[in-house]
Amino acid sequence: MSGTPNQRIDAERLSNEVEGYLLWQARISEAEQRAREFVRPLEWLTTSQRVEIEQRYVDDSLHRAQRDLERIAARCRSLRTEYESRYRHLRHRCLALTLATCAGLGLLATLLYLA
């Protein structure tokens, strides 16, 4: 994809939103299907009772799915923060090791030159 960085970010954001929307719609369809399967054996229910139970089942399923997604998103943010911190620490250690090695080699070269 070509364009400015802002256009790419907007396109990625739009793509993520569309993907999220489609996944959520799939979750709704799945919850509705499971609700229908749940009430199917309950033949003694009236139509209004069946509809109410199906709706409560769907609402509960979607509420649980939303809580799960929020928990997963929070964990992802936590892991990202943790990994960024570890990566920053590792970069500092590598930089310190590189500087120490260069200083040691510089000192060795100076000592050999003077000898």
Phi and psi restraints in degrees (range 20) as a CNS / XPLOR table:
assign (resid 1 and name C) (resid 2 and name N)
       (resid 2 and name CA) (resid 2 and name C) 1.0 -105.6 20.0 2
assign (resid 2 and name N) (resid 2 and name CA)
       (resid 2 and name C) (resid 3 and name N) 1.0 171.1 20.0 2
assign (resid 2 and name C) (resid 3 and name N)
       (resid 3 and name CA) (resid 3 and name C) 1.0 126.2 20.0 2
assign (resid 3 and name N) (resid 3 and name CA)
       (resid 3 and name C) (resid 4 and name N) 1.0 -179.2 20.0 2
assign (resid 3 and name C) (resid 4 and name N)
       (resid 4 and name CA) (resid 4 and name C) 1.0 -73.9 20.0 2
assign (resid 4 and name N) (resid 4 and name CA)
       (resid 4 and name C) (resid 5 and name N) 1.0 161.6 20.0 2
assign (resid 4 and name C) (resid 5 and name N)
       (resid 5 and name CA) (resid 5 and name C) 1.0 -58.0 20.0 2
assign (resid 5 and name N) (resid 5 and name CA)
       (resid 5 and name C) (resid 6 and name N) 1.0 -36.6 20.0 2
assign (resid 5 and name C) (resid 6 and name N)
       (resid 6 and name CA) (resid 6 and name C) 1.0 -64.9 20.0 2
assign (resid 6 and name N) (resid 6 and name CA)
       (resid 6 and name C) (resid 7 and name N) 1.0 -38.3 20.0 2
assign (resid 6 and name C) (resid 7 and name N)
       (resid 7 and name CA) (resid 7 and name C) 1.0 -66.0 20.0 2
assign (resid 7 and name N) (resid 7 and name CA)
       (resid 7 and name C) (resid 8 and name N) 1.0 -38.6 20.0 2
assign (resid 7 and name C) (resid 8 and name N)
       (resid 8 and name CA) (resid 8 and name C) 1.0 -65.9 20.0 2
assign (resid 8 and name N) (resid 8 and name CA)
       (resid 8 and name C) (resid 9 and name N) 1.0 -41.9 20.0 2
assign (resid 8 and name C) (resid 9 and name N)
       (resid 9 and name CA) (resid 9 and name C) 1.0 -63.4 20.0 2
assign (resid 9 and name N) (resid 9 and name CA)
       (resid 9 and name C) (resid 10 and name N) 1.0 -43.1 20.0 2
assign (resid 9 and name C) (resid 10 and name N)
       (resid 10 and name CA) (resid 10 and name C) 1.0 -62.4 20.0 2
assign (resid 10 and name N) (resid 10 and name CA)
       (resid 10 and name C) (resid 11 and name N) 1.0 -41.1 20.0 2
assign (resid 10 and name C) (resid 11 and name N)
       (resid 11 and name CA) (resid 11 and name C) 1.0 -65.2 20.0 2
assign (resid 11 and name N) (resid 11 and name CA)
       (resid 11 and name C) (resid 12 and name N) 1.0 -41.0 20.0 2
assign (resid 11 and name C) (resid 12 and name N)
       (resid 12 and name CA) (resid 12 and name C) 1.0 -65.1 20.0 2
assign (resid 12 and name N) (resid 12 and name CA)
       (resid 12 and name C) (resid 13 and name N) 1.0 -42.3 20.0 2
assign (resid 12 and name C) (resid 13 and name N)
       (resid 13 and name CA) (resid 13 and name C) 1.0 -62.5 20.0 2
assign (resid 13 and name N) (resid 13 and name CA)
       (resid 13 and name C) (resid 14 and name N) 1.0 -45.0 20.0 2
assign (resid 13 and name C) (resid 14 and name N)
       (resid 14 and name CA) (resid 14 and name C) 1.0 -61.9 20.0 2
assign (resid 14 and name N) (resid 14 and name CA)
       (resid 14 and name C) (resid 15 and name N) 1.0 -42.8 20.0 2
assign (resid 14 and name C) (resid 15 and name N)
       (resid 15 and name CA) (resid 15 and name C) 1.0 -60.6 20.0 2
assign (resid 15 and name N) (resid 15 and name CA)
       (resid 15 and name C) (resid 16 and name N) 1.0 -43.1 20.0 2
assign (resid 15 and name C) (resid 16 and name N)
       (resid 16 and name CA) (resid 16 and name C) 1.0 -64.4 20.0 2
assign (resid 16 and name N) (resid 16 and name CA)
       (resid 16 and name C) (resid 17 and name N) 1.0 -40.2 20.0 2
assign (resid 16 and name C) (resid 17 and name N)
       (resid 17 and name CA) (resid 17 and name C) 1.0 -66.7 20.0 2
assign (resid 17 and name N) (resid 17 and name CA)
       (resid 17 and name C) (resid 18 and name N) 1.0 -40.9 20.0 2
assign (resid 17 and name C) (resid 18 and name N)
       (resid 18 and name CA) (resid 18 and name C) 1.0 -64.5 20.0 2
assign (resid 18 and name N) (resid 18 and name CA)
       (resid 18 and name C) (resid 19 and name N) 1.0 -43.3 20.0 2
assign (resid 18 and name C) (resid 19 and name N)
       (resid 19 and name CA) (resid 19 and name C) 1.0 -61.6 20.0 2
assign (resid 19 and name N) (resid 19 and name CA)
       (resid 19 and name C) (resid 20 and name N) 1.0 -44.4 20.0 2
assign (resid 19 and name C) (resid 20 and name N)
       (resid 20 and name CA) (resid 20 and name C) 1.0 -61.8 20.0 2
assign (resid 20 and name N) (resid 20 and name CA)
       (resid 20 and name C) (resid 21 and name N) 1.0 -42.4 20.0 2
assign (resid 20 and name C) (resid 21 and name N)
       (resid 21 and name CA) (resid 21 and name C) 1.0 -61.1 20.0 2
assign (resid 21 and name N) (resid 21 and name CA)
       (resid 21 and name C) (resid 22 and name N) 1.0 -47.1 20.0 2
assign (resid 21 and name C) (resid 22 and name N)
       (resid 22 and name CA) (resid 22 and name C) 1.0 -64.3 20.0 2
assign (resid 22 and name N) (resid 22 and name CA)
       (resid 22 and name C) (resid 23 and name N) 1.0 -39.6 20.0 2
assign (resid 22 and name C) (resid 23 and name N)
       (resid 23 and name CA) (resid 23 and name C) 1.0 -64.7 20.0 2
assign (resid 23 and name N) (resid 23 and name CA)
       (resid 23 and name C) (resid 24 and name N) 1.0 -39.7 20.0 2
assign (resid 23 and name C) (resid 24 and name N)
       (resid 24 and name CA) (resid 24 and name C) 1.0 -68.1 20.0 2
assign (resid 24 and name N) (resid 24 and name CA)
       (resid 24 and name C) (resid 25 and name N) 1.0 -39.3 20.0 2
assign (resid 24 and name C) (resid 25 and name N)
       (resid 25 and name CA) (resid 25 and name C) 1.0 -63.8 20.0 2
assign (resid 25 and name N) (resid 25 and name CA)
       (resid 25 and name C) (resid 26 and name N) 1.0 -37.7 20.0 2
assign (resid 25 and name C) (resid 26 and name N)
       (resid 26 and name CA) (resid 26 and name C) 1.0 -64.4 20.0 2
assign (resid 26 and name N) (resid 26 and name CA)
       (resid 26 and name C) (resid 27 and name N) 1.0 -39.0 20.0 2
assign (resid 26 and name C) (resid 27 and name N)
       (resid 27 and name CA) (resid 27 and name C) 1.0 -63.9 20.0 2
assign (resid 27 and name N) (resid 27 and name CA)
       (resid 27 and name C) (resid 28 and name N) 1.0 -40.7 20.0 2
assign (resid 27 and name C) (resid 28 and name N)
       (resid 28 and name CA) (resid 28 and name C) 1.0 -63.5 20.0 2
assign (resid 28 and name N) (resid 28 and name CA)
       (resid 28 and name C) (resid 29 and name N) 1.0 -46.2 20.0 2
assign (resid 28 and name C) (resid 29 and name N)
       (resid 29 and name CA) (resid 29 and name C) 1.0 -60.8 20.0 2
assign (resid 29 and name N) (resid 29 and name CA)
       (resid 29 and name C) (resid 30 and name N) 1.0 -41.4 20.0 2
assign (resid 29 and name C) (resid 30 and name N)
       (resid 30 and name CA) (resid 30 and name C) 1.0 -63.9 20.0 2
assign (resid 30 and name N) (resid 30 and name CA)
       (resid 30 and name C) (resid 31 and name N) 1.0 -42.8 20.0 2
assign (resid 30 and name C) (resid 31 and name N)
       (resid 31 and name CA) (resid 31 and name C) 1.0 -64.7 20.0 2
assign (resid 31 and name N) (resid 31 and name CA)
       (resid 31 and name C) (resid 32 and name N) 1.0 -40.4 20.0 2
assign (resid 31 and name C) (resid 32 and name N)
       (resid 32 and name CA) (resid 32 and name C) 1.0 -65.7 20.0 2
assign (resid 32 and name N) (resid 32 and name CA)
       (resid 32 and name C) (resid 33 and name N) 1.0 -40.8 20.0 2
assign (resid 32 and name C) (resid 33 and name N)
       (resid 33 and name CA) (resid 33 and name C) 1.0 -63.7 20.0 2
assign (resid 33 and name N) (resid 33 and name CA)
       (resid 33 and name C) (resid 34 and name N) 1.0 -44.7 20.0 2
assign (resid 33 and name C) (resid 34 and name N)
       (resid 34 and name CA) (resid 34 and name C) 1.0 -64.6 20.0 2
assign (resid 34 and name N) (resid 34 and name CA)
       (resid 34 and name C) (resid 35 and name N) 1.0 -35.9 20.0 2
assign (resid 34 and name C) (resid 35 and name N)
       (resid 35 and name CA) (resid 35 and name C) 1.0 -64.6 20.0 2
assign (resid 35 and name N) (resid 35 and name CA)
       (resid 35 and name C) (resid 36 and name N) 1.0 -43.0 20.0 2
assign (resid 35 and name C) (resid 36 and name N)
       (resid 36 and name CA) (resid 36 and name C) 1.0 -62.8 20.0 2
assign (resid 36 and name N) (resid 36 and name CA)
       (resid 36 and name C) (resid 37 and name N) 1.0 -41.5 20.0 2
assign (resid 36 and name C) (resid 37 and name N)
       (resid 37 and name CA) (resid 37 and name C) 1.0 -66.1 20.0 2
assign (resid 37 and name N) (resid 37 and name CA)
       (resid 37 and name C) (resid 38 and name N) 1.0 -32.9 20.0 2
assign (resid 37 and name C) (resid 38 and name N)
       (resid 38 and name CA) (resid 38 and name C) 1.0 -66.9 20.0 2
assign (resid 38 and name N) (resid 38 and name CA)
       (resid 38 and name C) (resid 39 and name N) 1.0 -43.1 20.0 2
assign (resid 38 and name C) (resid 39 and name N)
       (resid 39 and name CA) (resid 39 and name C) 1.0 -87.4 20.0 2
assign (resid 39 and name N) (resid 39 and name CA)
       (resid 39 and name C) (resid 40 and name N) 1.0 -13.0 20.0 2
assign (resid 39 and name C) (resid 40 and name N)
       (resid 40 and name CA) (resid 40 and name C) 1.0 -53.9 20.0 2
assign (resid 40 and name N) (resid 40 and name CA)
       (resid 40 and name C) (resid 41 and name N) 1.0 -46.2 20.0 2
assign (resid 40 and name C) (resid 41 and name N)
       (resid 41 and name CA) (resid 41 and name C) 1.0 -73.5 20.0 2
assign (resid 41 and name N) (resid 41 and name CA)
       (resid 41 and name C) (resid 42 and name N) 1.0 -10.9 20.0 2
assign (resid 41 and name C) (resid 42 and name N)
       (resid 42 and name CA) (resid 42 and name C) 1.0 -89.0 20.0 2
assign (resid 42 and name N) (resid 42 and name CA)
       (resid 42 and name C) (resid 43 and name N) 1.0 70.0 20.0 2
assign (resid 42 and name C) (resid 43 and name N)
       (resid 43 and name CA) (resid 43 and name C) 1.0 -66.2 20.0 2
assign (resid 43 and name N) (resid 43 and name CA)
       (resid 43 and name C) (resid 44 and name N) 1.0 -22.4 20.0 2
assign (resid 43 and name C) (resid 44 and name N)
       (resid 44 and name CA) (resid 44 and name C) 1.0 -77.4 20.0 2
assign (resid 44 and name N) (resid 44 and name CA)
       (resid 44 and name C) (resid 45 and name N) 1.0 -7.9 20.0 2
assign (resid 44 and name C) (resid 45 and name N)
       (resid 45 and name CA) (resid 45 and name C) 1.0 -73.1 20.0 2
assign (resid 45 and name N) (resid 45 and name CA)
       (resid 45 and name C) (resid 46 and name N) 1.0 144.5 20.0 2
assign (resid 45 and name C) (resid 46 and name N)
       (resid 46 and name CA) (resid 46 and name C) 1.0 -76.1 20.0 2
assign (resid 46 and name N) (resid 46 and name CA)
       (resid 46 and name C) (resid 47 and name N) 1.0 168.4 20.0 2
assign (resid 46 and name C) (resid 47 and name N)
       (resid 47 and name CA) (resid 47 and name C) 1.0 -61.1 20.0 2
assign (resid 47 and name N) (resid 47 and name CA)
       (resid 47 and name C) (resid 48 and name N) 1.0 -43.1 20.0 2
assign (resid 47 and name C) (resid 48 and name N)
       (resid 48 and name CA) (resid 48 and name C) 1.0 -67.7 20.0 2
assign (resid 48 and name N) (resid 48 and name CA)
       (resid 48 and name C) (resid 49 and name N) 1.0 -37.1 20.0 2
assign (resid 48 and name C) (resid 49 and name N)
       (resid 49 and name CA) (resid 49 and name C) 1.0 -65.5 20.0 2
assign (resid 49 and name N) (resid 49 and name CA)
       (resid 49 and name C) (resid 50 and name N) 1.0 -42.0 20.0 2
assign (resid 49 and name C) (resid 50 and name N)
       (resid 50 and name CA) (resid 50 and name C) 1.0 -60.5 20.0 2
assign (resid 50 and name N) (resid 50 and name CA)
       (resid 50 and name C) (resid 51 and name N) 1.0 -46.5 20.0 2
assign (resid 50 and name C) (resid 51 and name N)
       (resid 51 and name CA) (resid 51 and name C) 1.0 -62.4 20.0 2
assign (resid 51 and name N) (resid 51 and name CA)
       (resid 51 and name C) (resid 52 and name N) 1.0 -42.7 20.0 2
assign (resid 51 and name C) (resid 52 and name N)
       (resid 52 and name CA) (resid 52 and name C) 1.0 -64.7 20.0 2
assign (resid 52 and name N) (resid 52 and name CA)
       (resid 52 and name C) (resid 53 and name N) 1.0 -43.9 20.0 2
assign (resid 52 and name C) (resid 53 and name N)
       (resid 53 and name CA) (resid 53 and name C) 1.0 -65.1 20.0 2
assign (resid 53 and name N) (resid 53 and name CA)
       (resid 53 and name C) (resid 54 and name N) 1.0 -42.1 20.0 2
assign (resid 53 and name C) (resid 54 and name N)
       (resid 54 and name CA) (resid 54 and name C) 1.0 -59.6 20.0 2
assign (resid 54 and name N) (resid 54 and name CA)
       (resid 54 and name C) (resid 55 and name N) 1.0 -44.8 20.0 2
assign (resid 54 and name C) (resid 55 and name N)
       (resid 55 and name CA) (resid 55 and name C) 1.0 -64.8 20.0 2
assign (resid 55 and name N) (resid 55 and name CA)
       (resid 55 and name C) (resid 56 and name N) 1.0 -42.0 20.0 2
assign (resid 55 and name C) (resid 56 and name N)
       (resid 56 and name CA) (resid 56 and name C) 1.0 -64.1 20.0 2
assign (resid 56 and name N) (resid 56 and name CA)
       (resid 56 and name C) (resid 57 and name N) 1.0 -39.2 20.0 2
assign (resid 56 and name C) (resid 57 and name N)
       (resid 57 and name CA) (resid 57 and name C) 1.0 -62.4 20.0 2
assign (resid 57 and name N) (resid 57 and name CA)
       (resid 57 and name C) (resid 58 and name N) 1.0 -46.8 20.0 2
assign (resid 57 and name C) (resid 58 and name N)
       (resid 58 and name CA) (resid 58 and name C) 1.0 -62.0 20.0 2
assign (resid 58 and name N) (resid 58 and name CA)
       (resid 58 and name C) (resid 59 and name N) 1.0 -47.2 20.0 2
assign (resid 58 and name C) (resid 59 and name N)
       (resid 59 and name CA) (resid 59 and name C) 1.0 -58.2 20.0 2
assign (resid 59 and name N) (resid 59 and name CA)
       (resid 59 and name C) (resid 60 and name N) 1.0 -44.7 20.0 2
assign (resid 59 and name C) (resid 60 and name N)
       (resid 60 and name CA) (resid 60 and name C) 1.0 -65.1 20.0 2
assign (resid 60 and name N) (resid 60 and name CA)
       (resid 60 and name C) (resid 61 and name N) 1.0 -43.1 20.0 2
assign (resid 60 and name C) (resid 61 and name N)
       (resid 61 and name CA) (resid 61 and name C) 1.0 -61.6 20.0 2
assign (resid 61 and name N) (resid 61 and name CA)
       (resid 61 and name C) (resid 62 and name N) 1.0 -44.1 20.0 2
assign (resid 61 and name C) (resid 62 and name N)
       (resid 62 and name CA) (resid 62 and name C) 1.0 -69.5 20.0 2
assign (resid 62 and name N) (resid 62 and name CA)
       (resid 62 and name C) (resid 63 and name N) 1.0 -35.7 20.0 2
assign (resid 62 and name C) (resid 63 and name N)
       (resid 63 and name CA) (resid 63 and name C) 1.0 -63.5 20.0 2
assign (resid 63 and name N) (resid 63 and name CA)
       (resid 63 and name C) (resid 64 and name N) 1.0 -44.5 20.0 2
assign (resid 63 and name C) (resid 64 and name N)
       (resid 64 and name CA) (resid 64 and name C) 1.0 -64.4 20.0 2
assign (resid 64 and name N) (resid 64 and name CA)
       (resid 64 and name C) (resid 65 and name N) 1.0 -40.8 20.0 2
assign (resid 64 and name C) (resid 65 and name N)
       (resid 65 and name CA) (resid 65 and name C) 1.0 -63.1 20.0 2
assign (resid 65 and name N) (resid 65 and name CA)
       (resid 65 and name C) (resid 66 and name N) 1.0 -41.1 20.0 2
assign (resid 65 and name C) (resid 66 and name N)
       (resid 66 and name CA) (resid 66 and name C) 1.0 -64.5 20.0 2
assign (resid 66 and name N) (resid 66 and name CA)
       (resid 66 and name C) (resid 67 and name N) 1.0 -43.6 20.0 2
assign (resid 66 and name C) (resid 67 and name N)
       (resid 67 and name CA) (resid 67 and name C) 1.0 -61.3 20.0 2
assign (resid 67 and name N) (resid 67 and name CA)
       (resid 67 and name C) (resid 68 and name N) 1.0 -41.8 20.0 2
assign (resid 67 and name C) (resid 68 and name N)
       (resid 68 and name CA) (resid 68 and name C) 1.0 -61.1 20.0 2
assign (resid 68 and name N) (resid 68 and name CA)
       (resid 68 and name C) (resid 69 and name N) 1.0 -45.0 20.0 2
assign (resid 68 and name C) (resid 69 and name N)
       (resid 69 and name CA) (resid 69 and name C) 1.0 -64.1 20.0 2
assign (resid 69 and name N) (resid 69 and name CA)
       (resid 69 and name C) (resid 70 and name N) 1.0 -40.0 20.0 2
assign (resid 69 and name C) (resid 70 and name N)
       (resid 70 and name CA) (resid 70 and name C) 1.0 -65.2 20.0 2
assign (resid 70 and name N) (resid 70 and name CA)
       (resid 70 and name C) (resid 71 and name N) 1.0 -39.1 20.0 2
assign (resid 70 and name C) (resid 71 and name N)
       (resid 71 and name CA) (resid 71 and name C) 1.0 -66.0 20.0 2
assign (resid 71 and name N) (resid 71 and name CA)
       (resid 71 and name C) (resid 72 and name N) 1.0 -41.7 20.0 2
assign (resid 71 and name C) (resid 72 and name N)
       (resid 72 and name CA) (resid 72 and name C) 1.0 -65.1 20.0 2
assign (resid 72 and name N) (resid 72 and name CA)
       (resid 72 and name C) (resid 73 and name N) 1.0 -42.9 20.0 2
assign (resid 72 and name C) (resid 73 and name N)
       (resid 73 and name CA) (resid 73 and name C) 1.0 -62.7 20.0 2
assign (resid 73 and name N) (resid 73 and name CA)
       (resid 73 and name C) (resid 74 and name N) 1.0 -40.9 20.0 2
assign (resid 73 and name C) (resid 74 and name N)
       (resid 74 and name CA) (resid 74 and name C) 1.0 -64.0 20.0 2
assign (resid 74 and name N) (resid 74 and name CA)
       (resid 74 and name C) (resid 75 and name N) 1.0 -40.9 20.0 2
assign (resid 74 and name C) (resid 75 and name N)
       (resid 75 and name CA) (resid 75 and name C) 1.0 -65.8 20.0 2
assign (resid 75 and name N) (resid 75 and name CA)
       (resid 75 and name C) (resid 76 and name N) 1.0 -39.4 20.0 2
assign (resid 75 and name C) (resid 76 and name N)
       (resid 76 and name CA) (resid 76 and name C) 1.0 -62.0 20.0 2
assign (resid 76 and name N) (resid 76 and name CA)
       (resid 76 and name C) (resid 77 and name N) 1.0 -43.3 20.0 2
assign (resid 76 and name C) (resid 77 and name N)
       (resid 77 and name CA) (resid 77 and name C) 1.0 -63.7 20.0 2
assign (resid 77 and name N) (resid 77 and name CA)
       (resid 77 and name C) (resid 78 and name N) 1.0 -40.6 20.0 2
assign (resid 77 and name C) (resid 78 and name N)
       (resid 78 and name CA) (resid 78 and name C) 1.0 -63.0 20.0 2
assign (resid 78 and name N) (resid 78 and name CA)
       (resid 78 and name C) (resid 79 and name N) 1.0 -45.8 20.0 2
assign (resid 78 and name C) (resid 79 and name N)
       (resid 79 and name CA) (resid 79 and name C) 1.0 -64.5 20.0 2
assign (resid 79 and name N) (resid 79 and name CA)
       (resid 79 and name C) (resid 80 and name N) 1.0 -39.4 20.0 2
assign (resid 79 and name C) (resid 80 and name N)
       (resid 80 and name CA) (resid 80 and name C) 1.0 -61.4 20.0 2
assign (resid 80 and name N) (resid 80 and name CA)
       (resid 80 and name C) (resid 81 and name N) 1.0 -45.6 20.0 2
assign (resid 80 and name C) (resid 81 and name N)
       (resid 81 and name CA) (resid 81 and name C) 1.0 -60.9 20.0 2
assign (resid 81 and name N) (resid 81 and name CA)
       (resid 81 and name C) (resid 82 and name N) 1.0 -44.2 20.0 2
assign (resid 81 and name C) (resid 82 and name N)
       (resid 82 and name CA) (resid 82 and name C) 1.0 -62.9 20.0 2
assign (resid 82 and name N) (resid 82 and name CA)
       (resid 82 and name C) (resid 83 and name N) 1.0 -46.6 20.0 2
assign (resid 82 and name C) (resid 83 and name N)
       (resid 83 and name CA) (resid 83 and name C) 1.0 -67.1 20.0 2
assign (resid 83 and name N) (resid 83 and name CA)
       (resid 83 and name C) (resid 84 and name N) 1.0 -38.3 20.0 2
assign (resid 83 and name C) (resid 84 and name N)
       (resid 84 and name CA) (resid 84 and name C) 1.0 -62.5 20.0 2
assign (resid 84 and name N) (resid 84 and name CA)
       (resid 84 and name C) (resid 85 and name N) 1.0 -40.1 20.0 2
assign (resid 84 and name C) (resid 85 and name N)
       (resid 85 and name CA) (resid 85 and name C) 1.0 -64.5 20.0 2
assign (resid 85 and name N) (resid 85 and name CA)
       (resid 85 and name C) (resid 86 and name N) 1.0 -45.3 20.0 2
assign (resid 85 and name C) (resid 86 and name N)
       (resid 86 and name CA) (resid 86 and name C) 1.0 -63.9 20.0 2
assign (resid 86 and name N) (resid 86 and name CA)
       (resid 86 and name C) (resid 87 and name N) 1.0 -41.5 20.0 2
assign (resid 86 and name C) (resid 87 and name N)
       (resid 87 and name CA) (resid 87 and name C) 1.0 -64.5 20.0 2
assign (resid 87 and name N) (resid 87 and name CA)
       (resid 87 and name C) (resid 88 and name N) 1.0 -42.4 20.0 2
assign (resid 87 and name C) (resid 88 and name N)
       (resid 88 and name CA) (resid 88 and name C) 1.0 -61.4 20.0 2
assign (resid 88 and name N) (resid 88 and name CA)
       (resid 88 and name C) (resid 89 and name N) 1.0 -43.6 20.0 2
assign (resid 88 and name C) (resid 89 and name N)
       (resid 89 and name CA) (resid 89 and name C) 1.0 -63.0 20.0 2
assign (resid 89 and name N) (resid 89 and name CA)
       (resid 89 and name C) (resid 90 and name N) 1.0 -43.1 20.0 2
assign (resid 89 and name C) (resid 90 and name N)
       (resid 90 and name CA) (resid 90 and name C) 1.0 -63.7 20.0 2
assign (resid 90 and name N) (resid 90 and name CA)
       (resid 90 and name C) (resid 91 and name N) 1.0 -41.8 20.0 2
assign (resid 90 and name C) (resid 91 and name N)
       (resid 91 and name CA) (resid 91 and name C) 1.0 -61.0 20.0 2
assign (resid 91 and name N) (resid 91 and name CA)
       (resid 91 and name C) (resid 92 and name N) 1.0 -42.1 20.0 2
assign (resid 91 and name C) (resid 92 and name N)
       (resid 92 and name CA) (resid 92 and name C) 1.0 -63.5 20.0 2
assign (resid 92 and name N) (resid 92 and name CA)
       (resid 92 and name C) (resid 93 and name N) 1.0 -41.3 20.0 2
assign (resid 92 and name C) (resid 93 and name N)
       (resid 93 and name CA) (resid 93 and name C) 1.0 -64.6 20.0 2
assign (resid 93 and name N) (resid 93 and name CA)
       (resid 93 and name C) (resid 94 and name N) 1.0 -42.8 20.0 2
assign (resid 93 and name C) (resid 94 and name N)
       (resid 94 and name CA) (resid 94 and name C) 1.0 -64.1 20.0 2
assign (resid 94 and name N) (resid 94 and name CA)
       (resid 94 and name C) (resid 95 and name N) 1.0 -41.5 20.0 2
assign (resid 94 and name C) (resid 95 and name N)
       (resid 95 and name CA) (resid 95 and name C) 1.0 -63.5 20.0 2
assign (resid 95 and name N) (resid 95 and name CA)
       (resid 95 and name C) (resid 96 and name N) 1.0 -43.6 20.0 2
assign (resid 95 and name C) (resid 96 and name N)
       (resid 96 and name CA) (resid 96 and name C) 1.0 -63.1 20.0 2
assign (resid 96 and name N) (resid 96 and name CA)
       (resid 96 and name C) (resid 97 and name N) 1.0 -42.0 20.0 2
assign (resid 96 and name C) (resid 97 and name N)
       (resid 97 and name CA) (resid 97 and name C) 1.0 -64.4 20.0 2
assign (resid 97 and name N) (resid 97 and name CA)
       (resid 97 and name C) (resid 98 and name N) 1.0 -41.7 20.0 2
assign (resid 97 and name C) (resid 98 and name N)
       (resid 98 and name CA) (resid 98 and name C) 1.0 -63.6 20.0 2
assign (resid 98 and name N) (resid 98 and name CA)
       (resid 98 and name C) (resid 99 and name N) 1.0 -45.4 20.0 2
assign (resid 98 and name C) (resid 99 and name N)
       (resid 99 and name CA) (resid 99 and name C) 1.0 -63.9 20.0 2
assign (resid 99 and name N) (resid 99 and name CA)
       (resid 99 and name C) (resid 100 and name N) 1.0 -41.4 20.0 2
assign (resid 99 and name C) (resid 100 and name N)
       (resid 100 and name CA) (resid 100 and name C) 1.0 -64.6 20.0 2
assign (resid 100 and name N) (resid 100 and name CA)
       (resid 100 and name C) (resid 101 and name N) 1.0 -40.8 20.0 2
assign (resid 100 and name C) (resid 101 and name N)
       (resid 101 and name CA) (resid 101 and name C) 1.0 -64.0 20.0 2
assign (resid 101 and name N) (resid 101 and name CA)
       (resid 101 and name C) (resid 102 and name N) 1.0 -45.2 20.0 2
assign (resid 101 and name C) (resid 102 and name N)
       (resid 102 and name CA) (resid 102 and name C) 1.0 -61.9 20.0 2
assign (resid 102 and name N) (resid 102 and name CA)
       (resid 102 and name C) (resid 103 and name N) 1.0 -42.9 20.0 2
assign (resid 102 and name C) (resid 103 and name N)
       (resid 103 and name CA) (resid 103 and name C) 1.0 -63.8 20.0 2
assign (resid 103 and name N) (resid 103 and name CA)
       (resid 103 and name C) (resid 104 and name N) 1.0 -41.8 20.0 2
assign (resid 103 and name C) (resid 104 and name N)
       (resid 104 and name CA) (resid 104 and name C) 1.0 -63.9 20.0 2
assign (resid 104 and name N) (resid 104 and name CA)
       (resid 104 and name C) (resid 105 and name N) 1.0 -43.7 20.0 2
assign (resid 104 and name C) (resid 105 and name N)
       (resid 105 and name CA) (resid 105 and name C) 1.0 -66.7 20.0 2
assign (resid 105 and name N) (resid 105 and name CA)
       (resid 105 and name C) (resid 106 and name N) 1.0 -37.8 20.0 2
assign (resid 105 and name C) (resid 106 and name N)
       (resid 106 and name CA) (resid 106 and name C) 1.0 -62.9 20.0 2
assign (resid 106 and name N) (resid 106 and name CA)
       (resid 106 and name C) (resid 107 and name N) 1.0 -43.5 20.0 2
assign (resid 106 and name C) (resid 107 and name N)
       (resid 107 and name CA) (resid 107 and name C) 1.0 -63.9 20.0 2
assign (resid 107 and name N) (resid 107 and name CA)
       (resid 107 and name C) (resid 108 and name N) 1.0 -42.7 20.0 2
assign (resid 107 and name C) (resid 108 and name N)
       (resid 108 and name CA) (resid 108 and name C) 1.0 -63.0 20.0 2
assign (resid 108 and name N) (resid 108 and name CA)
       (resid 108 and name C) (resid 109 and name N) 1.0 -43.4 20.0 2
assign (resid 108 and name C) (resid 109 and name N)
       (resid 109 and name CA) (resid 109 and name C) 1.0 -63.0 20.0 2
assign (resid 109 and name N) (resid 109 and name CA)
       (resid 109 and name C) (resid 110 and name N) 1.0 -40.4 20.0 2
assign (resid 109 and name C) (resid 110 and name N)
       (resid 110 and name CA) (resid 110 and name C) 1.0 -63.9 20.0 2
assign (resid 110 and name N) (resid 110 and name CA)
       (resid 110 and name C) (resid 111 and name N) 1.0 -45.3 20.0 2
assign (resid 110 and name C) (resid 111 and name N)
       (resid 111 and name CA) (resid 111 and name C) 1.0 -62.9 20.0 2
assign (resid 111 and name N) (resid 111 and name CA)
       (resid 111 and name C) (resid 112 and name N) 1.0 -40.8 20.0 2
assign (resid 111 and name C) (resid 112 and name N)
       (resid 112 and name CA) (resid 112 and name C) 1.0 -68.3 20.0 2
assign (resid 112 and name N) (resid 112 and name CA)
       (resid 112 and name C) (resid 113 and name N) 1.0 -35.1 20.0 2
assign (resid 112 and name C) (resid 113 and name N)
       (resid 113 and name CA) (resid 113 and name C) 1.0 -67.8 20.0 2
assign (resid 113 and name N) (resid 113 and name CA)
       (resid 113 and name C) (resid 114 and name N) 1.0 -39.7 20.0 2
assign (resid 113 and name C) (resid 114 and name N)
       (resid 114 and name CA) (resid 114 and name C) 1.0 -75.8 20.0 2
assign (resid 114 and name N) (resid 114 and name CA)
       (resid 114 and name C) (resid 115 and name N) 1.0 -22.1 20.0 2
